């Protein structure tokens, strides 16, 4: 018997509607319907909860080859996503160092290209990072927010002073002046986000 059939059978034996079961699991009725029609599978947490509600063992619920294949495929995707997140994290770390090196005139590289790459890498990391639940702990979230504010303040002081910002804004062309200010603002925000990422978004090793 497939897990979809087991869920449906056990639910009826307990005289529960799909909505009743959904309320027990804090999910939508549509999710329960999807499980029972084979359009999706419950995660491990939900399997444990279903086991408790139905009064049957987890092993009995998991005896479904399709489900085991689903979990195996899910594990492979999770490992791949984590590997991408790790590579992206270290690229952000390296390019952040390179960007600051450019600002401090340690070498001459086009910082605009670096910043564009950083924006792409940040987007990839955010989509692949798997430990967002840790930020539900208010202390970690608060530390991340306060760190970002601190980095913004610090970069607002450091970046303009090291690229002759105040000399650049004396240019007579107002459009050029606006472009310089906008560019400086974006540099400050991007690098501040990168520093926060380096501190708080290190991907966990998965095997």
N, CA, C and O of each residue as an XYZ file, in Angstrom:
828
protein
N       0.847     -1.203      0.000
C       0.000      0.000      0.000
C       0.883      1.254      0.000
O       1.851      1.331      0.757
N       0.556      2.220     -0.833
C       1.339      3.461     -0.897
C       1.036      4.337      0.307
O       0.021      4.168      0.982
N       1.939      5.276      0.562
C       1.740      6.151      1.718
C       0.499      7.025      1.548
O      -0.150      7.369      2.536
N       0.160      7.387      0.313
C      -1.046      8.189      0.081
C      -2.291      7.424      0.512
O      -3.204      7.984      1.118
N      -2.309      6.130      0.187
C      -3.446      5.286      0.576
C      -3.479      5.083      2.083
O      -4.550      5.068      2.690
N      -2.292      4.927      2.692
C      -2.221      4.736      4.147
C      -2.746      5.964      4.889
O      -3.501      5.836      5.854
N      -2.348      7.149      4.439
C      -2.798      8.384      5.097
C      -4.313      8.505      5.003
O      -4.994      8.815      5.980
N      -4.819      8.252      3.805
C      -6.276      8.360      3.604
C      -7.031      7.337      4.457
O      -8.040      7.663      5.082
N      -6.528      6.091      4.476
C      -7.181      5.038      5.241
C      -7.137      5.332      6.741
O      -8.147      5.208      7.433
N      -5.964      5.722      7.238
C      -5.811      6.000      8.673
C      -6.643      7.212      9.096
O      -7.208      7.240     10.188
N      -6.707      8.206      8.217
C      -7.500      9.406      8.526
C      -8.966      9.038      8.702
O      -9.626      9.493      9.637
N      -9.465      8.211      7.795
C     -10.878      7.810      7.869
C     -11.145      6.931      9.089
O     -12.202      7.022      9.714
N     -10.162      6.070      9.421
C     -10.318      5.218     10.598
C     -10.404      6.054     11.886
O     -11.061      5.661     12.850
N      -9.741      7.194     11.882
C      -9.775      8.094     13.041
C     -10.943      9.084     12.952
O     -11.076      9.977     13.788
N     -11.792      8.909     11.918
C     -12.945      9.796     11.709
C     -12.531     11.274     11.615
O     -13.173     12.157     12.184
N     -11.446     11.508     10.882
C     -10.950     12.868     10.667
C     -11.210     13.290      9.226
O     -11.043     12.492      8.304
N     -11.615     14.529      9.033
C     -11.698     15.082      7.678
C     -10.303     15.569      7.286
O      -9.406     15.650      8.125
N     -10.131     15.889      6.012
C      -8.835     16.445      5.581
C      -8.537     17.740      6.322
O      -7.387     18.014      6.663
N      -9.572     18.537      6.570
C      -9.371     19.793      7.294
C      -8.985     19.531      8.743
O      -8.133     20.227      9.297
N      -9.615     18.518      9.368
C      -9.256     18.169     10.752
C      -7.783     17.801     10.851
O      -7.076     18.250     11.754
N      -7.324     16.967      9.899
C      -5.927     16.524      9.900
C      -4.998     17.702      9.613
O      -3.937     17.832     10.223
N      -5.406     18.546      8.688
C      -4.602     19.728      8.354
C      -4.444     20.633      9.575
O      -3.362     21.164      9.826
N      -5.532     20.805     10.335
C      -5.472     21.649     11.539
C      -4.535     21.044     12.587
O      -3.807     21.762     13.272
N      -4.563     19.710     12.702
C      -3.680     19.030     13.659
C      -2.208     19.267     13.314
O      -1.364     19.425     14.197
N      -1.924     19.289     12.018
C      -0.537     19.422     11.544
C      -0.137     20.872     11.269
O       1.010     21.154     10.922
N      -1.114     21.802     11.431
C      -0.879     23.228     11.125
C      -0.484     23.409      9.656
O       0.421     24.176      9.325
N      -1.189     22.684      8.791
C      -0.972     22.772      7.345
C      -2.297     23.112      6.672
O      -3.327     23.223      7.338
N      -2.268     23.276      5.354
C      -3.500     23.556      4.611
C      -4.189     22.254      4.206
O      -3.540     21.216      4.076
N      -5.500     22.315      4.007
C      -6.249     21.138      3.558
C      -5.755     20.676      2.187
O      -5.775     19.487      1.870
N      -5.308     21.652      1.378
C      -4.795     21.341      0.041
C      -3.558     20.445      0.128
O      -3.361     19.566     -0.711
N      -2.726     20.675      1.151
C      -1.520     19.848      1.331
C      -1.901     18.407      1.632
O      -1.327     17.477      1.066
N      -2.877     18.221      2.528
C      -3.336     16.868      2.871
C      -3.935     16.185      1.645
O      -3.686     15.005      1.402
N      -4.723     16.931      0.876
C      -5.321     16.396     -0.351
C      -4.234     15.957     -1.325
O      -4.352     14.913     -1.967
N      -3.183     16.751     -1.432
C      -2.063     16.414     -2.316
C      -1.381     15.124     -1.898
O      -1.022     14.303     -2.741
N      -1.201     14.944     -0.579
C      -0.594     13.689     -0.089
C      -1.468     12.490     -0.453
O      -0.976     11.465     -0.926
N      -2.773     12.639     -0.224
C      -3.682     11.509     -0.429
C      -3.879     11.176     -1.908
O      -4.269     10.060     -2.251
N      -3.615     12.129     -2.764
C      -3.758     11.900     -4.210
C      -2.415     11.633     -4.895
O      -2.339     11.533     -6.120
N      -1.356     11.518     -4.083
C      -0.041     11.193     -4.625
C       0.643     12.327     -5.353
O       1.567     12.105     -6.135
N       0.184     13.565     -5.095
C       0.809     14.718     -5.759
C       1.966     15.296     -4.947
O       2.649     16.219     -5.392
N       2.176     14.750     -3.765
C       3.269     15.217     -2.921
C       3.482     14.240     -1.780
O       2.701     13.308     -1.588
N       4.554     14.465     -1.021
C       4.869     13.584      0.097
C       5.108     14.408      1.355
O       5.635     15.517      1.280
N       4.721     13.869      2.519
C       5.017     14.572      3.769
C       6.509     14.537      4.065
O       7.195     13.582      3.700
N       7.015     15.581      4.728
C       8.425     15.571      5.135
C       8.576     14.723      6.401
O       7.595     14.209      6.938
N       9.809     14.588      6.862
C      10.088     13.719      8.011
C       9.341     14.186      9.260
O       8.814     13.368     10.014
N       9.298     15.493      9.476
C       8.584     16.027     10.638
C       7.106     15.648     10.588
O       6.530     15.226     11.591
N       6.503     15.802      9.415
C       5.089     15.470      9.254
C       4.844     13.974      9.407
O       3.816     13.564      9.947
N       5.795     13.147      8.928
C       5.676     11.691      9.085
C       5.604     11.333     10.568
O       4.779     10.515     10.975
N       6.467     11.948     11.368
C       6.478     11.691     12.813
C       5.158     12.110     13.451
O       4.614     11.400     14.297
N       4.648     13.273     13.037
C       3.381     13.753     13.582
C       2.220     12.843     13.171
O       1.336     12.558     13.979
N       2.224     12.387     11.913
C       1.184     11.476     11.436
C       1.219     10.157     12.213
O       0.179      9.580     12.531
N       2.441      9.692     12.511
C       2.595      8.466     13.280
C       1.932      8.590     14.653
O       1.264      7.666     15.119
N       2.128      9.750     15.293
C       1.528      9.986     16.610
C      -0.001     10.093     16.522
O      -0.720      9.541     17.355
N      -0.483     10.811     15.504
C      -1.934     11.024     15.362
C      -2.659      9.722     15.057
O      -3.723      9.448     15.612
N      -2.067      8.910     14.156
C      -2.725      7.676     13.733
C      -2.448      6.498     14.681
O      -3.133      5.476     14.637
N      -1.436      6.660     15.534
C      -1.098      5.576     16.456
C      -0.457      4.386     15.777
O      -0.655      3.244     16.190
N       0.322      4.658     14.721
C       1.060      3.587     14.046
C       2.537      3.971     13.988
O       2.894      5.134     14.171
N       3.385      2.984     13.734
C       4.822      3.261     13.739
C       5.244      4.032     12.490
O       4.584      3.981     11.452
N       6.343      4.734     12.619
C       6.909      5.452     11.472
C       7.290      4.470     10.367
O       7.113      4.758      9.184
N       7.818      3.305     10.764
C       8.212      2.282      9.783
C       7.037      1.870      8.899
O       7.183      1.701      7.689
N       5.872      1.713      9.525
C       4.684      1.316      8.757
C       4.319      2.378      7.725
O       3.915      2.061      6.607
N       4.468      3.641      8.116
C       4.151      4.726      7.174
C       5.168      4.810      6.040
O       4.831      5.157      4.908
N       6.414      4.486      6.364
C       7.497      4.658      5.394
C       7.657      3.484      4.438
O       8.482      3.553      3.527
N       6.904      2.422      4.615
C       7.041      1.258      3.736
C       6.386      1.524      2.388
O       5.315      1.006      2.074
N       7.065      2.344      1.613
C       6.586      2.722      0.279
C       7.811      3.048     -0.563
O       8.505      4.029     -0.297
N       8.081      2.233     -1.574
C       9.282      2.423     -2.401
C       9.332      3.804     -3.034
O      10.396      4.416     -3.125
N       8.161      4.297     -3.475
C       8.124      5.627     -4.102
C       8.546      6.708     -3.115
O       9.248      7.655     -3.472
N       8.107      6.552     -1.866
C       8.456      7.540     -0.837
C       9.947      7.507     -0.547
O      10.587      8.551     -0.429
N      10.501      6.297     -0.432
C      11.932      6.171     -0.159
C      12.757      6.758     -1.298
O      13.782      7.399     -1.064
N      12.306      6.537     -2.536
C      12.988      7.142     -3.688
C      12.893      8.666     -3.633
O      13.844      9.376     -3.961
N      11.723      9.151     -3.211
C      11.520     10.603     -3.088
C      12.501     11.197     -2.083
O      13.124     12.226     -2.347
N      12.638     10.535     -0.914
C      13.558     11.037      0.113
C      15.010     10.961     -0.348
O      15.807     11.852     -0.055
N      15.352      9.892     -1.072
C      16.720      9.759     -1.587
C      17.028     10.867     -2.582
O      18.113     11.448     -2.562
N      16.059     11.156     -3.458
C      16.223     12.235     -4.430
C      16.302     13.593     -3.735
O      17.065     14.473     -4.131
N      15.482     13.737     -2.678
C      15.477     14.971     -1.912
C      16.830     15.193     -1.234
O      17.330     16.317     -1.183
N      17.418     14.109     -0.712
C      18.741     14.196     -0.075
C      19.809     14.623     -1.075
O      20.677     15.438     -0.764
N      19.730     14.050     -2.304
C      20.704     14.416     -3.337
C      20.595     15.906     -3.680
O      21.603     16.601     -3.809
N      19.347     16.387     -3.826
C      19.143     17.801     -4.147
C      19.628     18.689     -3.009
O      20.189     19.759     -3.243
N      19.410     18.237     -1.770
C      19.841     19.000     -0.602
C      21.358     19.099     -0.536
O      21.907     20.160     -0.238
N      22.034     17.986     -0.816
C      23.499     17.974     -0.804
C      24.068     18.878     -1.897
O      25.038     19.604     -1.677
N      23.442     18.821     -3.090
C      23.885     19.674     -4.200
C      23.688     21.147     -3.862
O      24.567     21.973     -4.106
N      22.515     21.469     -3.293
C      22.230     22.860     -2.919
C      23.227     23.341     -1.869
O      23.686     24.482     -1.918
N      23.559     22.468     -0.918
C      24.503     22.845      0.130
C      25.900     23.076     -0.444
O      26.605     23.998     -0.034
N      26.291     22.228     -1.397
C      27.607     22.390     -2.036
C      27.681     23.715     -2.804
O      28.687     24.422     -2.748
N      26.595     24.039     -3.524
C      26.536     25.314     -4.248
C      26.609     26.473     -3.264
O      27.299     27.462     -3.510
N      25.888     26.346     -2.138
C      25.890     27.405     -1.113
C      27.293     27.604     -0.546
O      27.716     28.738     -0.322
N      28.016     26.504     -0.313
C      29.377     26.605      0.227
C      30.310     27.312     -0.758
O      31.066     28.208     -0.383
N      30.244     26.891     -2.022
C      31.101     27.510     -3.045
C      30.781     28.998     -3.172
O      31.680     29.835     -3.245
N      29.480     29.312     -3.197
C      29.041     30.702     -3.318
C      29.506     31.526     -2.124
O      29.947     32.664     -2.287
N      29.409     30.957     -0.923
C      29.836     31.649      0.302
C      31.312     32.044      0.206
O      31.669     33.188      0.490
N      32.169     31.099     -0.194
C      33.606     31.387     -0.249
C      33.948     32.348     -1.388
O      34.907     33.113     -1.287
N      33.176     32.312     -2.462
C      33.377     33.300     -3.527
C      33.024     34.706     -3.031
O      33.717     35.676     -3.338
N      31.930     34.800     -2.255
C      31.544     36.097     -1.669
C      32.642     36.585     -0.737
O      33.000     37.763     -0.762
N      33.180     35.689      0.087
C      34.272     36.052      1.005
C      35.474     36.582      0.229
O      36.026     37.628      0.569
N      35.878     35.853     -0.817
C      37.053     36.243     -1.600
C      36.832     37.574     -2.319
O      37.702     38.444     -2.298
N      35.662     37.732     -2.959
C      35.404     38.953     -3.723
C      35.179     40.166     -2.818
O      35.443     41.298     -3.222
N      34.699     39.937     -1.609
C      34.567     41.037     -0.648
C      35.949     41.558     -0.277
O      36.167     42.767     -0.195
N      36.874     40.639     -0.055
C      38.263     41.032      0.250
C      38.863     41.783     -0.933
O      39.519     42.809     -0.755
N      38.636     41.270     -2.137
C      39.161     41.922     -3.352
C      38.568     43.326     -3.482
O      39.280     44.273     -3.816
N      37.268     43.459     -3.218
C      36.604     44.760     -3.344
C      37.178     45.778     -2.361
O      37.426     46.927     -2.724
N      37.388     45.351     -1.114
C      37.987     46.260     -0.130
C      39.426     46.604     -0.504
O      39.893     47.719     -0.274
N      40.128     45.610     -1.093
C      41.494     45.873     -1.548
C      41.522     46.951     -2.618
O      42.434     47.777     -2.656
N      40.513     46.940     -3.492
C      40.398     47.973     -4.524
C      40.107     49.336     -3.905
O      40.679     50.348     -4.310
N      39.212     49.350     -2.919
C      38.851     50.607     -2.244
C      40.057     51.206     -1.535
O      40.239     52.424     -1.539
N      40.896     50.346     -0.917
C      42.083     50.815     -0.196
C      43.306     50.950     -1.113
O      44.428     51.137     -0.643
N      43.068     50.851     -2.437
C      44.129     51.046     -3.437
C      45.275     50.036     -3.312
O      46.426     50.354     -3.612
N      44.947     48.807     -2.863
C      45.975     47.771     -2.786
C      46.238     47.172     -4.158
O      47.332     46.681     -4.437
N      45.222     47.219     -5.011
C      45.349     46.780     -6.404
C      44.290     47.509     -7.226
O      43.368     48.117     -6.683
N      44.440     47.435     -8.522
C      43.529     48.173     -9.403
C      42.691     47.198    -10.231
O      43.146     46.665    -11.243
N      41.477     46.983     -9.781
C      40.530     46.097    -10.461
C      39.216     46.863    -10.581
O      38.881     47.683     -9.726
N      38.477     46.584    -11.655
C      37.188     47.248    -11.849
C      36.197     46.790    -10.771
O      35.671     45.678    -10.828
N      35.955     47.656     -9.799
C      35.110     47.295     -8.660
C      33.641     47.131     -9.060
O      32.889     46.415     -8.400
N      33.240     47.796    -10.140
C      31.844     47.689    -10.585
C      31.506     46.261    -10.981
O      30.440     45.750    -10.640
N      32.420     45.619    -11.705
C      32.207     44.233    -12.125
C      32.154     43.319    -10.903
O      31.311     42.425    -10.824
N      33.059     43.550     -9.950
C      33.089     42.737     -8.726
C      31.755     42.843     -7.985
O      31.211     41.839     -7.526
N      31.237     44.062     -7.873
C      29.987     44.286     -7.149
C      28.804     43.624     -7.854
O      27.911     43.087     -7.198
N      28.795     43.661     -9.178
C      27.732     42.992     -9.936
C      27.769     41.478     -9.706
O      26.732     40.838     -9.534
N      28.985     40.918     -9.708
C      29.135     39.483     -9.438
C      28.666     39.167     -8.021
O      28.017     38.147     -7.789
N      28.999     40.047     -7.073
C      28.586     39.847     -5.683
C      27.061     39.817     -5.546
O      26.517     39.013     -4.789
N      26.386     40.684     -6.271
C      24.912     40.717     -6.228
C      24.345     39.384     -6.717
O      23.413     38.843     -6.123
N      24.918     38.859     -7.807
C      24.466     37.561     -8.341
C      24.735     36.446     -7.324
O      23.880     35.592     -7.087
N      25.933     36.463     -6.726
C      26.301     35.430     -5.753
C      25.418     35.481     -4.514
O      25.050     34.441     -3.967
N      25.075     36.691     -4.068
C      24.186     36.844     -2.909
C      22.828     36.219     -3.208
O      22.250     35.529     -2.369
N      22.326     36.471     -4.418
C      21.024     35.902     -4.818
C      21.066     34.379     -4.824
O      20.129     33.722     -4.370
N      22.167     33.818     -5.345
C      22.308     32.356     -5.386
C      22.383     31.787     -3.977
O      21.721     30.796     -3.666
N      23.197     32.420     -3.118
C      23.344     31.923     -1.750
C      22.018     31.959     -0.995
O      21.676     31.014     -0.284
N      21.279     33.046     -1.150
C      19.983     33.159     -0.477
C      19.021     32.060     -0.926
O      18.217     31.571     -0.133
N      19.108     31.668     -2.218
C      18.191     30.644     -2.736
C      18.619     29.228     -2.324
O      17.788     28.320     -2.289
N      19.910     29.035     -2.012
C      20.414     27.698     -1.694
C      20.674     27.476     -0.201
O      20.812     26.335      0.241
N      20.742     28.552      0.567
C      21.024     28.418      2.001
C      19.868     27.679      2.678
O      18.702     27.986      2.433
N      20.197     26.707      3.528
C      19.154     25.823      4.072
C      18.850     26.029      5.549
O      17.927     25.415      6.085
N      19.619     26.887      6.207
C      19.459     26.985      7.665
C      18.747     28.283      8.087
O      19.095     28.883      9.104
N      17.756     28.704      7.303
C      17.044     29.945      7.640
C      16.287     29.824      8.959
O      16.012     30.828      9.616
N      15.950     28.591      9.345
C      15.195     28.399     10.585
C      15.968     28.912     11.801
O      15.369     29.307     12.801
N      17.295     28.904     11.711
C      18.095     29.368     12.853
C      17.842     30.850     13.146
O      18.073     31.316     14.261
N      17.358     31.597     12.122
C      17.093     33.016     12.312
C      15.747     33.261     12.990
O      15.403     34.400     13.305
N      14.974     32.167     13.216
C      13.744     32.309     13.981
C      14.054     32.555     15.456
O      13.219     33.044     16.217
N      15.293     32.197     15.837
C      15.743     32.536     17.188
C      16.022     34.036     17.204
O      16.902     34.522     16.494
N      15.279     34.747     18.005
C      15.308     36.209     17.949
C      16.695     36.794     18.224
O      17.041     37.848     17.690
N      17.487     36.115     19.054
C      18.822     36.642     19.376
C      19.725     36.653     18.139
O      20.441     37.626     17.901
N      19.690     35.582     17.361
C      20.524     35.526     16.156
C      20.061     36.544     15.136
O      20.884     37.217     14.516
N      18.753     36.670     14.950
C      18.208     37.646     14.014
C      18.577     39.061     14.432
O      18.942     39.890     13.598
N      18.481     39.332     15.731
C      18.822     40.663     16.249
C      20.301     40.957     16.039
O      20.669     42.068     15.657
N      21.156     39.954     16.289
C      22.601     40.147     16.077
C      22.899     40.438     14.612
O      23.734     41.287     14.301
N      22.213     39.729     13.709
C      22.433     39.937     12.271
C      22.012     41.344     11.852
O      22.720     42.007     11.093
N      20.853     41.801     12.348
C      20.359     43.142     12.014
C      21.305     44.212     12.567
O      21.660     45.155     11.860
N      21.713     44.063     13.834
C      22.613     45.042     14.454
C      23.973     45.060     13.761
O      24.582     46.119     13.603
N      24.448     43.879     13.346
C      25.731     43.808     12.632
C      25.647     44.531     11.296
O      26.576     45.242     10.910
N      24.530     44.350     10.586
C      24.341     45.033      9.294
C      24.344     46.543      9.483
O      24.963     47.269      8.704
N      23.653     47.017     10.514
C      23.615     48.460     10.802
C      25.011     48.964     11.126
O      25.409     50.034     10.666
N      25.758     48.197     11.917
C      27.128     48.583     12.273
C      28.014     48.650     11.030
O      28.780     49.599     10.860
N      27.905     47.631     10.154
C      28.714     47.614      8.935
C      28.346     48.781      8.006
O      29.213     49.362      7.353
N      27.065     49.109      7.958
C      26.628     50.259      7.157
C      27.262     51.539      7.670
O      27.752     52.360      6.894
N      27.247     51.698      8.980
C      27.845     52.891      9.601
C      29.346     52.939      9.319
O      29.884     53.981      8.945
N      30.016     51.793      9.505
C      31.466     51.727      9.311
C      31.839     52.000      7.856
O      32.769     52.758      7.578
N      31.108     51.377      6.929
C      31.407     51.567      5.506
C      31.110     52.982      5.040
O      31.761     53.492      4.128
N      30.119     53.622      5.673
C      29.799     55.017      5.325
C      30.970     55.931      5.642
O      31.149     56.966      5.000
N      31.769     55.548      6.635
C      32.953     56.338      7.004
C      34.159     55.944      6.160
O      34.882     56.798      5.646
N      34.366     54.617      6.026
C      35.584     54.113      5.391
C      35.601     54.312      3.876
O      36.579     54.811      3.319
N      34.517     53.920      3.217
C      34.522     53.894      1.744
C      34.712     55.277      1.124
O      35.591     55.436      0.277
N      33.916     56.294      1.515
C      34.112     57.611      0.881
C      35.513     58.186      1.092
O      36.075     58.795      0.182
N      36.077     57.999      2.282
C      37.381     58.583      2.583
C      38.506     57.936      1.795
O      39.555     58.548      1.597
N      38.298     56.698      1.342
C      39.369     55.994      0.649
C      39.274     56.060     -0.875
O      40.172     55.577     -1.565
N      38.225     56.636     -1.399
C      38.165     56.785     -2.856
C      37.925     58.254     -3.249
O      37.345     58.558     -4.291
N      38.392     59.139     -2.377
C      38.321     60.582     -2.657
C      36.909     61.020     -3.012
O      36.708     61.807     -3.937
N      35.930     60.504     -2.270
C      34.522     60.770     -2.554
C      34.219     62.265     -2.544
O      33.540     62.777     -3.433
N      34.729     62.952     -1.533
C      34.395     64.370     -1.378
C      35.009     65.237     -2.485
O      34.516     66.324     -2.788
N      36.086     64.733     -3.076
C      36.641     65.425     -4.246
C      35.784     65.157     -5.477
O      35.561     66.041     -6.305
N      35.311     63.917     -5.578
C      34.520     63.535     -6.746
C      33.189     64.277     -6.818
O      32.727     64.617     -7.907
N      32.563     64.532     -5.654
C      31.244     65.174     -5.687
C      31.337     66.680     -5.994
O      30.318     67.362     -6.105
N      32.570     67.181     -6.127
C      32.727     68.590     -6.497
C      32.643     68.807     -8.001
O      32.751     69.932     -8.491
N      32.444     67.698     -8.731
C      32.342     67.837    -10.188
C      31.146     68.720    -10.524
O      30.124     68.641     -9.843
N      31.242     69.561    -11.556
C      30.172     70.519    -11.863
C      28.897     69.871    -12.431
O      27.800     70.401    -12.256
N      29.046     68.749    -13.098
C      27.903     68.098    -13.726
C      27.025     67.430    -12.653
O      27.481     66.527    -11.952
N      25.774     67.874    -12.529
C      24.876     67.352    -11.490
C      24.507     65.886    -11.728
O      24.375     65.116    -10.777
N      24.342     65.504    -12.989
C      24.003     64.115    -13.306
C      25.150     63.191    -12.903
O      24.926     62.111    -12.356
N      26.379     63.626    -13.179
C      27.549     62.838    -12.813
C      27.683     62.757    -11.288
O      28.041     61.715    -10.737
N      27.392     63.867    -10.625
C      27.463     63.909     -9.162
C      26.445     62.937     -8.551
O      26.749     62.220     -7.598
N      25.228     62.925     -9.121
C      24.189     62.022     -8.640
C      24.599     60.566     -8.851
O      24.353     59.710     -8.002
N      25.228     60.299    -10.000
C      25.694     58.944    -10.293
C      26.745     58.480     -9.305
O      26.738     57.326     -8.877
N      27.654     59.385     -8.940
C      28.718     59.061     -7.978
C      28.119     58.740     -6.607
O      28.499     57.761     -5.966
N      27.184     59.577     -6.172
C      26.551     59.379     -4.860
C      25.758     58.068     -4.835
O      25.810     57.317     -3.861
N      25.026     57.807     -5.921
C      24.242     56.567     -6.011
C      25.158     55.344     -5.984
O      24.886     54.365     -5.289
N      26.244     55.416     -6.751
C      27.207     54.319     -6.794
C      27.822     54.056     -5.426
O      27.981     52.906     -5.016
N      28.165     55.134     -4.722
C      28.748     55.004     -3.387
C      27.752     54.368     -2.416
O      28.119     53.545     -1.578
N      26.496     54.764     -2.547
C      25.442     54.234     -1.696
C      25.281     52.726     -1.921
O      25.146     51.962     -0.966
N      25.295     52.307     -3.191
C      25.148     50.885     -3.529
C      26.344     50.065     -3.046
O      26.180     48.956     -2.538
N      27.553     50.622     -3.212
C      28.764     49.942     -2.742
C      28.677     49.698     -1.234
O      28.979     48.606     -0.752
N      28.266     50.719     -0.509
C      28.150     50.626      0.954
C      27.161     49.541      1.359
O      27.449     48.741      2.248
N      26.003     49.508      0.717
C      24.966     48.517      1.055
C      25.429     47.105      0.711
O      25.307     46.195      1.532
N      25.960     46.915     -0.503
C      26.359     45.570     -0.952
C      27.452     44.994     -0.058
O      27.370     43.839      0.357
N      28.471     45.794      0.238
C      29.567     45.292      1.065
C      29.131     45.056      2.507
O      29.641     44.151      3.168
N      28.205     45.851      2.995
C      27.682     45.637      4.357
C      26.906     44.320      4.427
O      27.024     43.576      5.401
N      26.117     44.039      3.394
C      25.384     42.773      3.331
C      26.361     41.603      3.243
O      26.160     40.567      3.877
N      27.413     41.776      2.460
C      28.416     40.714      2.313
C      29.078     40.391      3.651
O      29.277     39.222      3.982
N      29.415     41.415      4.410
C      30.044     41.193      5.713
C      29.100     40.459      6.666
O      29.526     39.591      7.428
N      27.831     40.811      6.615
C      26.834     40.113      7.451
C      26.705     38.652      7.022
O      26.598     37.760      7.863
N      26.713     38.416      5.715
C      26.643     37.051      5.190
C      27.836     36.234      5.674
O      27.685     35.091      6.106
N      29.022     36.831      5.598
C      30.239     36.131      6.017
C      30.167     35.731      7.490
O      30.653     34.669      7.877
N      29.565     36.578      8.292
C      29.452     36.302      9.733
C      28.373     35.280     10.069
O      28.566     34.440     10.948
N      27.235     35.346      9.372
C      26.054     34.599      9.820
C      25.555     33.499      8.882
O      24.743     32.671      9.296
N      26.019     33.469      7.633
C      25.433     32.517      6.680
C      26.407     31.454      6.199
O      26.314     30.995      5.060
N      27.337     31.064      7.053
C      28.248     30.001      6.657
C      27.466     28.692      6.547
O      26.895     28.240      7.540
N      27.424     28.066      5.347
C      26.655     26.826      5.174
C      27.247     25.684      6.009
O      28.463     25.564      6.153
N      26.360     24.856      6.551
C      26.811     23.700      7.325
C      27.252     22.599      6.399
O      26.693     22.414      5.318
N      28.278     21.855      6.836
C      28.735     20.714      6.038
C      27.718     19.585      6.147
O      27.268     19.244      7.241
N      27.363     19.011      5.005
C      26.440     17.868      4.985
C      27.100     16.707      4.269
O      27.758     16.882      3.243
N      26.917     15.524      4.819
C      27.495     14.310      4.222
C      26.409     13.299      3.943
O      26.692     12.212      3.440
